[in-house]
Amino acid sequence: MTPYTYNRRCSCQRCRCQGLVWPAMIITTGVLWLLDSNHWLDFDQTWPVYLLVIGAVILAGRTASVEGHVQPGGPPAMVVQPQTPPPSWSGAGTAPPPPAAPQPTQNDQQVKS
C-alpha cells in the first residue's frame, strides 16, 4: 500500500477535507462575532471554540475515506479493454448480420385466435 499524499486534483473525501480549515475558521469567527454583538457571550471567553473547530476539521480529514484516491504526479492510468468481435459474425470490414426476427410462441398464437 502506498502512503497517502494530498492531491488537489483528487476527489476522494480526505483530499476534499484539506481545504476546509479556513472556511470553518471564517464561519466560526462570524458566529462568535454575532454572539458578542448581541451580548450573549463575550468574544474573549469563546476563543477555545477555535481550538475545537480546528480539531474537529483535522479529525474529520484524517478519518475520511481514501477510496478512489489518485496519487499526485500524473494522470491516472487508463485501463483499455481489448475489443473482440461478437461470436455470431467474423470478418474484417463487413457489417454484422441483422438481428433475427423473434419466433412466434404458443402464447402469440393464442392471442391471434
C-alpha positions as CSV (number, residue, x, y, z in Angstrom):
1,M,0.0,0.0,0.0
2,T,1.4,3.4,-0.9
3,P,1.3,6.2,1.7
4,Y,-1.3,8.9,1.3
5,T,-0.2,12.1,-0.4
6,Y,-2.5,15.0,-0.8
7,N,-3.5,15.7,-4.4
8,R,-5.6,18.8,-5.1
9,R,-7.0,17.3,-8.3
10,C,-8.3,14.2,-6.4
11,S,-11.9,14.0,-5.5
12,C,-11.7,11.5,-2.6
13,Q,-13.1,12.6,0.8
14,R,-9.8,13.0,2.5
15,C,-8.4,15.3,-0.2
16,R,-11.6,17.4,-0.2
17,C,-11.3,17.9,3.6
18,Q,-7.9,19.6,3.3
19,G,-9.3,22.9,2.3
20,L,-11.9,23.2,5.0
21,V,-9.9,24.7,7.9
22,W,-10.0,28.3,6.7
23,P,-13.7,28.4,5.7
24,A,-14.5,26.8,9.1
25,M,-12.5,29.5,10.9
26,I,-14.2,32.3,9.0
27,I,-17.7,30.9,9.8
28,T,-16.7,30.4,13.4
29,T,-15.4,34.0,13.6
30,G,-18.8,35.2,12.2
31,V,-20.8,33.2,14.7
32,L,-18.7,34.3,17.6
33,W,-18.8,37.9,16.5
34,L,-22.6,37.7,16.2
35,L,-22.9,36.2,19.7
36,D,-20.6,39.0,21.0
37,S,-22.5,41.8,19.3
38,N,-25.8,40.6,20.7
39,H,-24.3,40.5,24.2
40,W,-25.0,36.8,24.6
41,L,-21.3,35.7,25.1
42,D,-18.2,37.7,25.3
43,F,-15.7,37.2,22.5
44,D,-12.8,36.9,24.9
45,Q,-14.5,34.0,26.6
46,T,-15.3,32.0,23.5
47,W,-11.8,31.7,21.9
48,P,-11.5,28.0,22.9
49,V,-14.1,27.3,20.2
50,Y,-11.4,28.0,17.6
51,L,-9.4,25.1,19.0
52,L,-12.4,22.8,19.0
53,V,-13.2,23.7,15.3
54,I,-9.7,23.2,14.2
55,G,-9.5,19.8,16.0
56,A,-12.9,18.7,14.5
57,V,-11.8,19.6,11.0
58,I,-8.4,17.8,11.4
59,L,-10.2,14.8,12.9
60,A,-12.7,14.7,10.0
61,G,-9.9,14.9,7.5
62,R,-7.8,12.2,9.0
63,T,-10.7,9.7,9.4
64,A,-12.2,10.4,5.9
65,S,-12.2,7.7,3.3
66,V,-9.4,7.5,0.7
67,E,-11.5,5.3,-1.7
68,G,-10.8,6.5,-5.2
69,H,-7.7,8.5,-4.2
70,V,-5.4,9.5,-7.1
71,Q,-1.7,10.0,-6.2
72,P,-0.2,13.2,-7.5
73,G,2.4,13.1,-10.3
74,G,0.4,12.5,-13.4
75,P,-2.9,11.5,-14.9
76,P,-4.4,8.3,-13.7
77,A,-3.6,5.2,-15.6
78,M,-6.2,4.3,-18.3
79,V,-7.3,0.7,-18.5
80,V,-8.1,-0.3,-22.0
81,Q,-10.1,-3.4,-22.6
82,P,-9.3,-5.3,-25.8
83,Q,-12.2,-5.3,-28.2
84,T,-13.2,-8.6,-29.7
85,P,-15.9,-9.0,-32.3
86,P,-19.1,-10.8,-31.3
87,P,-19.0,-14.6,-31.9
88,S,-22.0,-14.5,-34.3
89,W,-20.0,-13.0,-37.1
90,S,-16.4,-12.5,-38.1
91,G,-14.9,-10.6,-40.9
92,A,-12.9,-7.5,-41.3
93,G,-14.7,-4.6,-42.8
94,T,-18.1,-6.4,-43.1
95,A,-21.2,-5.3,-41.3
96,P,-22.8,-7.7,-38.8
97,P,-25.9,-9.6,-39.9
98,P,-29.3,-8.0,-39.0
99,P,-30.9,-9.3,-35.8
100,A,-33.2,-12.3,-36.3
101,A,-36.9,-11.8,-36.1
102,P,-38.5,-13.2,-32.9
103,Q,-40.1,-16.6,-33.3
104,P,-43.8,-16.8,-32.5
105,T,-44.5,-18.6,-29.3
106,Q,-47.6,-20.6,-28.3
107,N,-48.9,-17.5,-26.4
108,D,-48.7,-15.4,-29.5
109,Q,-50.8,-17.9,-31.5
110,Q,-53.4,-18.0,-28.8
111,V,-53.7,-14.2,-28.8
112,K,-54.2,-14.1,-32.6
113,S,-57.1,-16.7,-32.4
